[in-house]
Amino acid sequence: MTTSHVGRSRTEAFLHRWRPILPLLVAETIIWLGFGAILPILPLYMSDHGIDPATLGLVMAAWPAARLVAEPVFGWLADRAPRVPFMVVGLLISTIVSILPLLLIGPGWFFVARFVSGIGAAMYDPAARGVIVDATDDESHGEAFGIYGAAQSGGFIIGPAIGGIGGAIFGTWFPFVFATVAGILASAYLAVAAREPGRHHARHGMTLPPADGSPGLATTPPLGQEGGPMKTIWLPPASMWNRMLVAAVIANFGAFFASGTYEVVWSLFMQHLGAGLGLIGLSFVVFGIPMILLSPLVGRRVDKVGSLRFIVIGSALVIVAAFAYPLVGDPYLVIAVSLVDATGFAFLSPAVYAVVSWGSPAGRSSTAQGLFGAAGTLGFIVSSLIAGELWARGVALPFQAFGATMLVTTIIALAVGRGRLDGDDPSLRIRVPVDQHNPVPATKEAT
């Protein structure tokens, strides 16, 4: 078989396997093209219009503040109504207000635009992530979210280059218009191509070996049952407040504390080191590369061996990078350090998303995603509010603050999720007979 045939065969296999979420993956790439185009420009644009660092942090916090309030609500609603309309309408809302900073200038208007954009994102995200959970099987959640992250990073790599180059050539208006057009295209595509997946109201988790270490598929039935092979399955938890989901919520707070810090001070930090707009855009491009290359591979390993080791390694890399940034005085070396940082997030993201999937009660995947997202949003808000003030007091302080915060939240998350972060909760195991005609028996809530 020729190389071209092998490549085509693999592409066809990929498209067939992930067909239920392909429209979402395409839309995410387009969305992040627009988001990435604005991201390097926005803090500089607001600073050029007289926004001081402390006020900039407040304006940046408007977006996550709206999400904090709205995301759990829309996650709950998305579990009880068709999800595609939430995705389309939410994306349109975020898209329309993307262009407002060009038309309505001032801290108050900037705050309003960011807040309304956050409402749209709160409608879109829990529904989208719930679709991924329900449209994929339980043995593929890590890989599915790894591919999801890679799709976002694909747009994120190209978007900042478009925004930086377009802004340098045409003016600072260009990224805002580009983001608006990209969002409209993505929402139109979702409205036409996206399909509602079946809800996993009675779904199984991954098949796991029994707690005593014997094979998951047994040829001898347990005491009191006659004939037929048996296997051990992992059931969805009955309660939203299980140790897996709570640990993921805590970890997400720390991860988004880092994200909020970056959004407020990264462009200012690079500019402080002497970087121009083009190099600032390049720094965002480089950050996305490990996510594209590693996230799907990490997600696949997460599905096989669990999340724990990837959460530990990923968090450690991000924390090390946080404390290293202020020690580096050259913008090109800072970009090199950011590769370590991005590798950490490429390890961390699919691992934590998989834990959320395993910790989602049956039929409540969007609700769980809403709570998970709200925790990250809270971290984003806190860091956005203090990053500008810390920056005004010292260049190193914002990075040291998020490094310390992520260290603490990682330790707490590991303690809370001890013995559960590999999707292996003994209290949710059950031994069931294997029906040769229907190998997945009806589920029930674990006691």
Secondary structure as GFF3:
##gff-version 3
##sequence-region A 1 447
A	DSSP	alpha_helix	3	17	.	.	.	ID=ss1
A	DSSP	three_ten_helix	19	21	.	.	.	ID=ss2
A	DSSP	alpha_helix	22	38	.	.	.	ID=ss3
A	DSSP	alpha_helix	42	48	.	.	.	ID=ss4
A	DSSP	alpha_helix	53	78	.	.	.	ID=ss5
A	DSSP	alpha_helix	83	97	.	.	.	ID=ss6
A	DSSP	alpha_helix	100	103	.	.	.	ID=ss7
A	DSSP	alpha_helix	107	135	.	.	.	ID=ss8
A	DSSP	alpha_helix	141	170	.	.	.	ID=ss9
A	DSSP	alpha_helix	173	193	.	.	.	ID=ss10
A	DSSP	beta_strand	217	218	.	.	.	ID=ss11
A	DSSP	beta_strand	230	234	.	.	.	ID=ss12
A	DSSP	alpha_helix	243	272	.	.	.	ID=ss13
A	DSSP	alpha_helix	277	305	.	.	.	ID=ss14
A	DSSP	alpha_helix	308	324	.	.	.	ID=ss15
A	DSSP	three_ten_helix	325	327	.	.	.	ID=ss16
A	DSSP	alpha_helix	331	358	.	.	.	ID=ss17
A	DSSP	alpha_helix	365	393	.	.	.	ID=ss18
A	DSSP	alpha_helix	397	416	.	.	.	ID=ss19
A	DSSP	three_ten_helix	426	428	.	.	.	ID=ss20
A	DSSP	beta_strand	429	433	.	.	.	ID=ss21
###
